[in-house]
């Protein structure tokens, strides 16, 4: 099987974007508002604990226990998709709140909220999306360049490998770039959610946390449904609507004295 060099390049560009773009966003915030990088790290830590350490393992255990039911019952499958969306909102936004409460105690400003959200979305982009894309690239190269016929494999294993090769052959070379485009959209949504949760402390109401949880869960659920109904490309086109929503949230809560993000000022010492 011939490996399409355009597919490899697409994967490489996507992986690089997933890793570098969050750092660029963090740098712009740091450069514009002189916000320390430790708040970026706090946001990354919150994502690590709320998703990678807690929610993801719990989801994997639950999916293993429900595997047969999810395959045989459409109703249970859709209920499970709702559970996935709701738990994503609960774990990440409550984690974000706890981060503000215990890590960002004396610096709960709008500017810090930007950096905090960039770190949260940044680790998601680097570790989950970029990491999975890297594994995908390794699998593509291995499956397309290895001669499995000379290995002591069963007919069932060879059939599985052939099926995987057919899936790779049917893959459009630009498909990995969709993941990078989604990260471009999502990191601003993560920043907007961080600004919403910040209002719990600024405005003294739990309703802002509930709003962040609901909005996060709704977007995740809609994305899951759209992928099944209209495919990956149509879903990413639809998710583009998140950009104006995210920027509207970010700028609505911007203090009057805070400069805009679209111009850079000299970094103070």
TORDREN-930030 format. One record per residue (C-alpha): x negated, y negated, z. Coordinates in steps of 0.2 Angstrom, whole numbers, padded with zeros to 4 digits, always signed. Layout:
XYZ...
This chain:
+0000+0000+0000-0007-0017-0005-0007-0030+0008-0001-0047+0003-0014-0060+0007+0000-0074+0008+0009-0064+0022-0008-0063+0032-0010-0082+0029+0008-0086+0034+0005-0076+0050-0011-0085+0054-0004-0102+0051+0011-0098+0062+0000-0091+0076-0011-0106+0076+0004-0118+0076+0012-0108+0091-0004-0111+0101-0010-0128+0095+0006-0138+0094+0011-0137+0112-0006-0144+0116-0004-0158+0104+0013-0163+0112+0004-0162+0129-0010-0173+0123+0002-0186+0116+0011-0187+0132-0005-0188+0142-0012-0201+0130+0004-0211+0130+0008-0211+0149-0008-0205+0157+0001-0190+0164-0011-0177+0172-0012-0160+0163-0008-0152+0180+0010-0155+0177+0008-0146+0160+0001-0131+0170+0015-0132+0183+0028-0130+0169+0018-0116+0161+0018-0107+0179+0036-0109+0181+0039-0101+0164+0027-0087+0168+0036-0083+0185+0054-0086+0179+0052-0076+0163+0037-0065+0161+0035-0059+0179+0054-0058+0184+0067-0059+0170+0058-0050+0156+0054-0034+0166+0072-0034+0173+0079-0035+0156+0068-0021+0149+0073-0010+0164+0092-0013+0161+0090-0011+0142+0082+0006+0145+0096+0011+0157+0110+0005+0145+0101+0011+0129+0114+0024+0124+0129+0013+0129+0123-0002+0119+0121+0009+0104+0138+0017+0105+0149+0002+0111+0151-0014+0102+0160-0022+0116+0146-0018+0129+0133-0024+0116+0141-0041+0115+0144-0042+0133+0125-0038+0135+0121-0052+0123+0131-0064+0134+0121-0058+0149+0105-0061+0141+0109-0079+0136+0116-0083+0154+0101-0075+0163+0089-0085+0152+0098-0101+0157+0099-0096+0176+0081-0089+0178+0072-0103+0168+0082-0118+0174+0083-0113+0193+0064-0109+0191+0062-0127+0184+0071-0134+0199+0061-0124+0211+0045-0131+0202+0051-0149+0204+0055-0145+0222+0039-0137+0228+0026-0142+0215+0031-0159+0209+0035-0166+0226+0029-0184+0224+0029-0187+0205+0046-0184+0199+0046-0197+0186+0053-0196+0168+0035-0196+0161+0030-0181+0172+0046-0173+0167+0040-0174+0149+0024-0165+0153+0032-0153+0164+0044-0148+0150+0030-0147+0137+0021-0135+0148+0036-0124+0151+0040-0123+0132+0021-0123+0128+0018-0106+0137+0033-0099+0129+0026-0104+0112+0009-0098+0115+0012-0082+0125+0028-0075+0119+0030-0081+0101+0012-0083+0097+0007-0067+0106+0021-0057+0097+0016-0064+0080-0002-0059+0083+0004-0041+0087+0015-0042+0071+0000-0047+0061-0011-0033+0068+0003-0020+0065+0005-0026+0047-0014-0025+0043-0015-0008+0052+0000+0000+0043-0004-0007+0026-0023-0003+0026-0024+0014+0035-0023+0030+0026-0012+0040+0038-0011+0055+0026-0028+0061+0032-0023+0061+0050-0015+0075+0060+0002+0068+0060+0019+0076+0060+0031+0074+0046+0043+0064+0057+0028+0052+0062+0024+0050+0043+0042+0046+0039+0042+0033+0053+0026+0025+0046+0033+0025+0028+0049+0017+0034+0039+0003+0043+0029+0001+0027+0045-0002+0017+0051-0015+0029+0034-0024+0027+0035-0023+0008+0053-0031+0009+0047-0045+0020+0045-0062+0012+0028-0069+0014+0034-0085+0022+0045-0077+0035+0032-0079+0050+0033-0097+0047+0051-0097+0053+0045-0093+0070+0033-0108+0070+0047-0119+0064+0058-0113+0079+0044-0118+0091+0044-0135+0084+0062-0137+0088+0062-0127+0104+0048-0137+0113+0058-0153+0112+0073-0144+0119+0063-0137+0133+0057-0155+0137+0075-0161+0136+0081-0147+0149+0067-0153+0160+0073-0170+0160+0091-0164+0164+0085-0154+0179+0075-0169+0185+0091-0178+0187+0096-0167+0202+0082-0177+0211+0084-0194+0203+0103-0194+0204+0106-0183+0218+0119-0171+0210+0118-0152+0207+0129-0154+0192+0114-0158+0181+0106-0141+0185+0123-0133+0181+0123-0143+0165+0105-0137+0160+0109-0119+0164+0125-0120+0153+0117-0129+0139+0102-0117+0139+0114-0102+0139+0125-0109+0126+0111-0112+0114+0103-0095+0116+0120-0086+0114+0124-0096+0098+0107-0092+0091+0109-0073+0094+0126-0073+0086+0120-0084+0071+0106-0072+0068+0118-0057+0066+0130-0067+0056+0120-0078+0044+0102-0071+0046+0086-0079+0052+0085-0093+0039+0102-0099+0041+0100-0099+0060+0084-0110+0059+0093-0122+0048+0107-0123+0061+0095-0125+0075+0088-0140+0067+0103-0149+0075+0095-0146+0092+0082-0159+0087+0093-0175+0088+0102-0168+0103+0085-0165+0112+0079-0182+0108+0095-0190+0113+0094-0182+0130+0076-0187+0132+0078-0205+0127+0095-0208+0136+0086-0205+0153+0071-0215+0148+0068-0229+0161+0069-0246+0153+0050-0250+0158+0044-0233+0150+0036-0236+0133+0042-0225+0118+0033-0210+0113+0031-0215+0095+0017-0227+0098+0001-0224+0107-0007-0236+0120-0025-0236+0126-0027-0223+0140-0030-0231+0156-0045-0225+0167
